[in-house]
């Protein structure tokens, strides 16, 4: 299984100069190739592929004003063109938007394949660098594994990271356990388990909101292209990095605990991209990072031999009574507890939803049944379906 180990490193002044120049050249080549492909389409209705952009790169290196492209390793430049090809492939397949131009203030990255680095005694030697990267080894690579690809990244806050991609042949399957859990994500409580436990929302953004607000106001007052503006931008980027790190740390600890304690995990397949269009809830939903939680549960379940079941978003987990199965017509978000009008059972909205997800998750995991209900259909569609059923002749 392919895995990537990410570490922070602190380059020397010479290494930083070479890496910054390499990342700048990668950004330049990517932007030039993107501009050429866009121009070719709008002017000639022609599609330019990776092969043509690679030939363009060879010609660009011969220009007098682009001679500096020959001073860095050619591998990251070619990898940048391959990444652009992948971006266009995803765009034409409908999986992503049109590629954007890379910006210097966003940092950048450079990818090195095996021909552009050397792995020697647990040290990484990149092309054009004499000394090994001073990596802070927070954890060791698995024994017998060597990196196949190395990516160096400079984030907007000025921190350097290196990602080592390896092929891990170890079998990390955990011992099977007799437990399953349903998860209902939310804003007030980040997650509610079918066991009745509610996990508090750390609200990483809210903790730094006032500090970030002051820093952004200070940035907006600085004159453009000034040194003071660069300092203010760096301060904002560092606060945002703190928010991101805090959120990811909590997500990793939570998902690792859930995967280690349960054999089957049932979650709801929410359309978070559509939900954040609500201006009143967009910030709270983004801060909760539901998509990141599900993503981590997905790959960790594959690593450790667990089962992750995703329930269709149209399943009425909150509106359905867990005792008798009755579905209420409306249940506004401000109603956190409700009584079933059919059997009189009292429900906590989130706990009831998580238990309903767990119940239907067992059905999906065993027989693959379709739990998408008809309640999301319009009244006209339901009437047509019922009329068609009535008119069918008896066999």
C-alpha positions in Angstrom: 0.0 0.0 0.0 1.3 3.4 -0.9 1.8 5.8 2.0 3.3 9.2 2.5 5.3 10.3 5.6 5.4 14.0 6.2 8.2 15.7 8.1 9.3 19.2 8.8 12.8 20.2 8.0 15.0 23.3 8.5 17.1 23.9 5.4 20.5 25.7 5.5 20.8 29.1 3.8 22.3 27.4 0.7 19.6 24.7 0.5 16.8 27.3 1.0 18.2 29.4 -1.8 18.3 26.4 -4.2 14.8 25.1 -3.1 13.2 28.6 -3.5 14.7 28.9 -6.9 13.4 25.4 -7.9 9.9 26.1 -6.6 9.9 29.5 -8.5 10.9 27.8 -11.7 8.2 25.1 -11.2 5.7 27.8 -10.8 6.9 29.7 -13.9 6.8 26.6 -16.1 3.4 25.6 -14.8 1.9 29.1 -15.4 3.5 29.4 -18.9 2.2 26.0 -19.9 -1.3 26.8 -18.6 -1.3 30.1 -20.5 -0.2 28.3 -23.7 -2.9 25.6 -23.4 -5.6 28.2 -22.7 -4.5 30.4 -25.5 -4.4 27.5 -28.0 -8.0 26.5 -27.1 -9.5 30.0 -27.4 -7.6 31.0 -30.6 -7.4 27.7 -32.5 -9.7 25.3 -30.6 -6.8 23.0 -30.2 -6.0 20.8 -27.2 -2.4 20.9 -26.1 -1.2 17.7 -24.2 1.7 17.0 -22.0 4.0 16.0 -24.9 3.6 19.4 -26.5 4.2 21.3 -23.3 7.3 19.2 -22.6 8.6 20.3 -26.1 7.8 23.9 -25.2 9.9 23.6 -22.0 12.9 22.5 -24.1 12.5 25.6 -26.2 12.0 27.9 -23.2 15.3 26.8 -21.8 17.0 28.2 -24.9 15.6 31.7 -24.4 18.1 34.3 -23.1 15.7 35.6 -20.4 14.9 32.0 -19.2 18.5 30.6 -18.9 17.9 30.3 -15.2 15.7 27.3 -15.9 18.9 25.3 -16.6 20.3 26.0 -13.1 17.7 23.8 -11.3 16.9 20.1 -11.7 14.8 19.3 -14.7 12.7 16.6 -12.9 10.5 19.0 -10.8 9.8 21.0 -13.9 8.6 17.9 -15.8 6.6 16.8 -12.8 4.9 20.2 -12.8 3.8 19.7 -16.4 2.5 16.3 -15.5 0.5 17.8 -12.6 -1.0 20.3 -15.0 -2.0 17.4 -17.3 -3.7 15.7 -14.4 -5.5 18.9 -13.5 -6.9 19.1 -17.1 -7.9 15.5 -17.0 -9.9 16.0 -13.8 -11.4 19.1 -15.3 -12.6 17.4 -18.5 -13.9 14.5 -16.4 -16.0 16.9 -14.3 -14.1 16.2 -11.1 -12.5 19.6 -10.7 -12.6 23.2 -11.8 -10.4 24.8 -14.5 -6.8 24.9 -13.3 -5.6 28.2 -11.7 -2.3 30.0 -12.0 0.1 29.4 -9.1 0.9 32.4 -6.9 4.1 33.2 -5.1 2.5 34.1 -1.9 0.9 30.6 -1.6 4.3 29.0 -1.2 4.7 26.1 -3.6 6.1 22.7 -4.0 8.5 20.6 -6.0 8.4 16.9 -6.7 11.5 14.8 -7.1 11.4 11.3 -8.5 14.1 8.7 -8.0 16.4 10.1 -10.6 16.6 13.5 -8.8 17.4 12.4 -5.2 19.5 9.9 -3.3 18.6 7.9 -0.2 21.6 7.0 1.8 21.7 5.7 5.4 18.4 7.3 6.2 19.3 10.7 4.7 17.8 12.5 1.8 20.1 14.1 -0.8 18.3 16.2 -3.4 19.6 17.1 -6.8 21.8 20.2 -6.8 22.2 20.0 -3.0 25.5 18.7 -1.5 24.3 18.2 2.1 21.4 16.1 3.2 18.1 17.7 4.2 18.1 18.4 8.0 14.8 16.6 8.6 13.3 16.5 12.0 12.4 12.8 12.2 9.3 12.7 14.3 8.9 9.0 13.4 11.0 6.6 11.4 10.0 5.0 8.1 9.0 1.4 8.2 12.0 -1.0 8.1 13.1 -1.9 4.6 11.1 0.9 2.9 12.8 3.5 0.8 11.0 6.6 -0.7 10.0 6.4 -4.4 9.0 10.1 -4.6 9.9 13.1 -2.5 7.9 16.3 -2.4 9.3 19.5 -0.9 6.7 22.0 0.1 6.9 25.6 1.3 3.7 26.7 3.0 2.4 30.3 3.1 3.6 30.7 6.7 7.3 30.1 5.7 7.6 26.5 7.0 9.3 23.8 5.1 7.9 20.2 4.8 9.0 17.1 3.0 6.8 14.2 2.1 8.3 10.8 1.4 6.1 8.4 -0.6 6.8 4.7 0.1 5.3 1.3 -0.7 4.5 -0.3 2.6 4.3 -4.1 2.4 3.3 -4.5 6.1 0.0 -6.0 7.1 -1.4 -3.7 9.7 -4.8 -5.4 10.0 -6.0 -5.1 13.6 -7.6 -7.9 15.6 -11.4 -8.1 14.8 -13.7 -6.7 17.5 -17.3 -7.2 18.2 -18.4 -3.6 18.1 -20.0 -1.2 15.6 -20.8 2.5 15.8 -23.0 5.0 14.0 -21.7 8.6 13.7 -23.8 11.7 13.3 -21.8 14.8 12.7 -22.9 18.2 13.8 -21.9 21.7 14.7 -22.8 22.1 18.4 -21.3 18.6 19.0 -18.8 17.6 16.5 -19.9 14.0 16.5 -22.6 12.0 18.2 -22.0 8.2 18.6 -24.7 5.6 18.7 -23.5 4.7 22.2 -24.9 8.1 23.4 -21.5 9.7 23.7 -21.2 13.3 22.3 -17.8 14.5 21.3 -17.4 18.3 21.7 -16.5 20.5 18.8 -13.0 22.0 19.4 -13.9 25.1 17.2 -10.4 25.8 16.3 -11.3 28.8 14.2 -13.4 30.5 16.9 -10.4 30.2 19.4 -8.2 32.3 17.1 -10.9 34.4 15.4 -10.2 37.7 17.3 -6.5 37.4 16.8 -6.9 36.6 13.1 -9.4 39.4 12.7 -6.9 42.0 14.1 -4.1 40.6 11.9 -6.2 40.8 8.8 -7.3 44.3 9.5 -3.6 45.3 9.9 -2.8 43.6 6.6 -5.5 45.5 4.8 -4.1 48.8 5.9 -0.6 48.1 4.5 0.5 49.6 1.2 0.7 47.0 -1.6 4.1 45.7 -2.6 5.7 47.0 0.6 7.9 45.2 3.0 5.5 45.8 5.9 2.7 44.2 3.9 4.8 41.0 3.5 5.4 40.9 7.2 1.7 41.4 7.9 0.8 38.7 5.4 3.2 36.3 7.0 1.6 37.0 10.4 -1.9 36.1 9.1 -0.5 33.0 7.4 1.0 31.8 10.7 -2.3 32.2 12.6 -4.1 30.3 9.9 -1.5 27.6 10.1 -2.2 27.3 13.8 -5.9 26.8 13.1 -5.2 24.2 10.5 -2.8 22.2 12.6 -5.1 22.3 15.6 -8.0 21.0 13.5 -6.0 18.2 11.9 -4.5 17.1 15.2 -7.9 16.7 16.7 -9.2 14.9 13.6 -6.3 12.4 13.6 -6.7 11.5 17.3 -10.4 11.1 17.0 -10.5 9.0 13.8 -7.6 6.7 15.1 -9.6 6.1 18.3 -12.8 5.3 16.4 -11.1 2.9 14.0 -9.2 1.1 16.7 -12.3 0.6 18.9 -14.9 -0.5 16.2 -15.0 -3.1 13.5 -17.8 -1.3 11.5 -18.2 2.5 11.3 -21.4 3.9 9.7 -21.4 7.6 8.6 -23.7 9.7 6.5 -22.5 10.7 3.0 -23.1 14.4 3.2 -22.7 16.9 0.4 -20.6 19.4 2.4 -19.7 21.3 -0.8 -23.4 22.2 -1.2 -24.0 22.7 2.5 -21.4 25.5 2.9 -23.4 27.6 0.4 -25.6 28.5 3.3 -24.2 31.8 4.5 -25.4 31.4 8.0 -23.7 28.0 8.6 -20.8 28.1 6.2 -18.2 29.1 8.7 -19.3 26.6 11.4 -19.5 23.7 8.9 -16.1 24.6 7.4 -14.6 24.7 10.9 -16.0 21.3 11.8 -14.2 19.7 8.8 -16.6 16.9 8.2 -15.1 15.9 4.9 -11.7 15.6 6.4 -13.0 13.4 9.2 -14.7 11.0 6.7 -11.6 11.0 4.5 -9.4 10.0 7.4 -11.9 7.3 8.5 -11.9 5.9 4.9 -8.2 5.4 4.5 -7.5 4.3 8.1 -10.3 1.7 7.8 -8.5 0.3 4.7 -5.1 0.3 6.6 -6.4 -1.6 9.7 -8.9 -3.9 8.2 -12.1 -2.2 9.3 -15.3 -1.5 7.4 -16.6 2.0 6.7 -20.2 2.2 5.5 -21.6 5.4 3.9 -25.3 5.9 4.1 -27.1 7.9 1.4 -27.6 11.6 2.4 -31.3 11.4 1.7 -31.9 8.8 4.4 -34.1 10.5 7.0 -31.9 9.6 10.0 -33.0 12.5 12.2 -36.7 12.4 11.3 -37.2 8.6 11.7 -38.3 7.3 15.1 -35.8 4.7 16.2 -38.5 2.8 18.1 -41.4 2.4 15.6 -39.9 3.7 12.3 -42.4 6.6 12.0 -41.1 9.6 9.9 -42.1 13.1 10.9 -42.8 15.6 8.1 -40.6 18.5 9.5 -37.9 18.7 12.0 -36.2 22.2 12.1 -32.5 22.5 13.1 -33.5 24.3 16.3 -35.4 21.3 17.6 -32.9 19.2 19.4 -35.3 16.8 21.2 -38.7 15.6 20.0 -41.5 13.1 20.9 -42.7 10.6 18.4 -46.4 11.3 17.6 -47.0 7.6 16.8 -45.5 5.7 19.8 -44.7 8.6 22.2 -41.0 7.8 22.5 -38.7 10.7 23.5 -35.6 11.2 21.3 -32.5 13.3 21.4 -32.1 14.4 17.8 -28.4 13.5 17.3 -28.4 10.2 19.3 -31.5 9.0 17.5 -29.9 9.8 14.1 -26.7 8.0 14.9 -28.6 4.9 16.1 -30.7 4.9 12.9 -27.6 5.2 10.8 -26.1 2.2 12.7 -29.2 0.1 12.2 -29.4 0.7 8.4 -25.6 0.4 8.2 -25.9 -3.2 9.2 -28.4 -3.8 6.4 -26.2 -2.2 3.8 -23.1 -4.0 4.9 -24.7 -7.4 4.9 -26.9 -7.4 1.8 -26.1 -4.1 0.0 -29.7 -2.9 0.2 -30.7 0.5 -1.2 -31.8 2.7 1.6 -32.5 5.8 -0.5 -36.1 6.7 0.4 -38.9 8.1 -1.8 -39.5 11.0 0.5 -37.0 13.2 -1.3 -39.0 13.0 -4.5 -41.5 15.7 -5.5 -45.2 15.1 -5.1 -45.6 14.9 -8.9 -43.0 12.1 -9.1 -44.7 10.2 -6.3 -48.2 10.5 -7.9 -46.8 9.2 -11.3 -45.2 6.3 -9.5 -48.4 5.4 -7.6 -50.6 5.7 -10.8 -48.2 3.5 -12.7 -48.4 0.9 -10.0 -52.2 0.9 -10.0 -52.5 0.6 -13.8 -50.2 -2.5 -13.9 -52.3 -5.6 -14.8 -52.3 -8.5 -12.5 -50.3 -11.4 -13.7 
